[in-house]
């Protein structure tokens, strides 16, 4: 995937922490460290949104919808 250069302003202490990770060879450079952190944050936000939307569901209604039409199907299934 092609990459695009951007300029950003961040807190000096935060940059020191990024530089420390680079010096410990956890990342090749600042760009890789910041890109990884941003990707992780976006991934977490997406999961949070999914959880927030799932929390809006009514479990009883979801169960009714899932079982809708199953009564006829259960009658036709063989016994074990």
C-alpha positions, 0 to 999 in steps of 0.5 A, a space after each residue: 500500500 502506498 504511504 503518504 507523508 504527513 506532518 504532525 505535532 505531538 507532546 515532547 514527552 510522548 516523542 521521547 517515549 517513541 524515540 526510546 522504543 526506536 532505540 530499543 529496536 522495538 520499531 525501525 523508526 518513528 514513522 513505523 512506531 506511530 503508524 503501529 500505534 495509530 493502527 492499533 487505536 483505530 482497531 480498538 475503536 472499531 471493536 468498541 463501536 461493535 460492542 456499543 452497538 451490540 449492547 443496544 440489542 435486546 437479548 429476548 428479542 434476538 432469541 425470538 428472532 433466532 428461533 422464529 420458524 424453528 418450531 416447524 423445523 424441530 418437528 421434522 428433525 430425527 430423534 437421537 
